[in-house]
Structure formats: C-alpha cells, structure tokens
Amino acid sequence: MEQNKTTAEKFSSAQIYAIVILALTQFTVILDFMVMSPLGDMLMKSMNLSTLQFGYAVSSYAFSAGISGLLTAGFADRFDRKKLLLFFYIGFIVGTLFCGVTTSYPMLIMARIVTGLFGGVIGSISMAIVADLFPIQQRGRVMGFMQMGFGASQVLGIPISLYIANVWGWQSPFLMIVGLAAIVWLVIIVKMPSITEHLSVKSERKVIMHLWKTLTHSQYRVGFLSTALLSLGGFMMMPWGSAFAINNLGVTPHQLPILFTVGGISTLIIMPLIGKFSDSIDKFKLFTIASIWMMVVVVIYTNLTPIPFWMVLCVNVVMMIGIMSRMTPSMALVSALPKMHDRGAFMSINSSLQQIAGGIAAAIGGMIVVQHDKFAPIQHYNTLGYLIIGISFISIFNMNRISKMVKSNHAAASAAKSVVDGEPAPAH
C-alpha cells in the first residue's frame, strides 16, 4: 500500500520525458484540428463556403481518422508503440503540408482526408502508451497534463495562427504546424524509448479476430459508447465557434485571438487541478458535476445576443471549465477498461469511434445552423445546445456503468493477486 502511495505521488524521469513528448505531440495534432474552428469565419468568407460545406471540411478529417483507426486497430498491439507513433506522425506532417498549399475547396477536402488518415490514430497510440507506462493511480494527473495540449493550442497556437493568417492567409497556420511537428518528430526519435512490454503478452488471435473480439467485448462496448457520446456533444458546437462569436456576439477579428487565449489560459490552470482531483476523489462524481456545470453554461452561451466583450470572455471561460473538466475523469475511467493485450486495439477503436461520431456531429451541425450570407448571424445555434444537453444526460448514465465496471474489475484483480501471494482474499 505504501509503495502504491509513493508511485501515485512521484513520476520517474522516464515517465516525465514520456509525458512531455506525448503532450507536445498532442499539441500539434490538436492544434491542426482546433485551428479549423477559429479559421472558420475567415475560410468561409475567403472560399465563399456555406455552413454545410464547412461542416463537410471538418467532418472529412474526422471520418478519415475514424476509418484509419479501425483499419489499424488489429495491428496496434503487434508493434513497438514508438515505431507506430513515428510512422503515423510523419504521415500527419505530410497531410498538414498539403493543407498549407491548397488553393481550392476540393483540394482542402482531400488534404483534410490525408491528415485525418494519419493524425486520427496518434491520439489512440498516445493513450495506449499512457496505459502501458502509468498505473491507474497516476493516470488522472497524466490525462490532465495531456489535456494541457488543448489549452496550450489555444494560448499559444491559435492566437499565433490567427495573427499569421491575417497577414499571410488562412493556409499559413498549417505550414507553421508542419515546422513544429517536424521538430517534435525528431524529439520522439531521440528521447522516447521503445515500448514493447505489451509484445510479451502473447496473443493467438489473428489480426481481424483480434479487432473483432475487442470490438464485441461487452465491457469495451460500453467504453466505446461513452467516447462516442462525448464526441457527439463536443463536435456539434466547436466548428461554428468563431463564426458565432463574430457574427452573433459582436466579437471583432482582432478580439478573437484574445478570446481563445483567455480560454486556453483557463484550461492550462484548471486541467492539472482536475487531474489531481480525479486521482483523489471518485472520478464518476467529478464527471457528473462537470457535466451538469457544462449543460447550464451551454444553454446560456448558445442563446446569447451581442454583449460586451468582457462578458463573452467570462461566459466562455466558465463554459470551457465545464467542458474540459469532463474529459480527464472520463478518459481515465475508459482507459482502465481494456486488458494489456487489448489496449492498442481498444484505444484505436475508441479513437476511431470518437472521430466518426465527431464527423457525424459536424455534418449534422452544418445542416442545423444556417447563415444566409457571409456576414449574417448564425441561426439555430441554440438548437445545438439543447441537443448537447440531451446527449450529456445519456453520457452521465453510461459513465456510471463504466465506473462500476472499473471498480469491480479492480476488486477482482486485487483478490486474484492476494490468492497468488498467499494472502486471504478480501471479503465482499
């Protein structure tokens, strides 16, 4: 027990290196995806796109990422995770480069598909690495640091991206990401060790059978559903964030970087704290509180009309706290479901369903919201908010099931270990 307590308190130097590398990787991948939202208003006006067309541009990445994850899931547990990360990361860099040189809507769609085919798998590989290197007692804090990539992309990446986009065009942020990602790729080669412990757990399953068994496992399906529900809610609002802020709330293009910067700073502050809470209190309770918080603020935000900019900042920060505070406990709980020899396949499928659900949500969002001309307000944005509330209630119920499964599995594993060690199994 004392040893577990120490493990939960301190990270080894190798674990710290892994956290930093994975956080940097997540930063570039998240920035590539997240930058589409703040560039949305600029891109729609530059290419004269409708909300539906822009929704397809967002969902094309998500669908290709989801399909890629499903195709690679059966192989995910058969290779060194470092080599997998390097392979898909270089593909992501090439796809992002294509985004930076595109000049037409069809080219943009193709570039986003290529980026999604490689970038969409990186998150699942990172999650599998976390599950391999960190025990459940540490994963809440690790997830908190990983989620800081989201905040960092807003504090540093998005404001800089918007600034250079205003000077050199909307394609320039993607070229910036290519340069950053190339450096991170080299850091992975030099600093990250090979991760092959999972290869010692022999699996007799064929690739397709391994994928099928993982996909149809009863407990795993509950985890997949939870991830899909969270993604459905998140992707519905996000693509239209900048267009809603500019055309409905009266935020100027010069104020938009400030909006994302303040939101990102709040995320950087709150996520490590949430990670610590997640390791010290019941994860499901934390998820429920954050979900209710988020639902209340989403209703308020999506029904706002033009208000002073400082009020937009405050409401946005409060909403971001609720949205991001759900992610750390939910990811920690879901990551505890798969067994070691299934982790790679589980995380790949999980990431795929997350992306596919997000693509569906973005496409649906593009059908619901309407903008009659490029300078008109976005209509029916509040409808998306009400849909998110309904999805969130289902998410709470489903996360409760996962929490009970994780506790039951942990109790069973502890009892089995006690029997092996010659100690009496704990009474139930």
Number of C-alpha atoms within 10 A of each C-alpha: 6 7 8 11 11 10 15 18 11 11 15 9 9 12 16 13 16 21 21 13 20 25 22 23 25 23 27 28 26 22 24 25 19 20 21 24 20 25 23 23 25 21 18 16 13 12 12 14 18 17 27 19 17 26 25 21 26 27 29 28 27 32 26 23 30 27 21 22 33 21 17 18 32 25 18 27 27 18 15 16 24 18 14 17 24 16 14 19 26 17 17 27 27 18 23 28 21 22 27 21 15 15 12 9 16 10 14 18 21 18 23 27 23 24 30 30 25 24 33 31 30 27 22 25 27 25 23 25 23 22 23 17 17 16 14 18 17 24 26 30 25 26 26 28 23 27 24 25 25 24 30 23 26 31 23 17 28 28 23 17 27 23 19 16 17 15 10 11 16 22 21 20 26 24 18 19 21 23 13 16 22 15 11 19 19 11 14 21 14 9 12 15 14 12 15 16 13 21 15 8 12 9 14 8 12 11 18 13 12 20 23 15 16 22 19 10 12 10 17 23 15 18 24 20 18 25 25 22 22 23 22 24 24 17 25 28 24 17 29 25 17 25 25 24 25 20 19 21 20 17 20 13 17 12 15 18 23 16 23 24 23 18 23 26 18 19 28 21 13 19 26 21 16 25 26 18 18 28 18 11 11 12 24 22 16 18 24 22 14 20 22 18 18 23 21 14 20 25 18 13 18 18 13 16 14 14 12 11 15 10 11 18 17 14 16 19 21 17 23 20 21 23 23 22 28 23 21 28 31 27 19 25 23 23 23 22 22 21 12 17 19 23 26 31 30 34 27 32 29 28 30 31 26 27 31 24 27 27 28 21 26 30 23 19 25 24 13 17 20 17 18 11 13 18 13 14 20 22 14 15 23 20 16 20 23 15 13 23 19 12 17 21 15 13 23 21 13 17 25 15 16 22 20 13 17 18 14 12 14 15 15 14 12 14 18 16 14 14 13 11 10 9 11 12 16 12 5 5
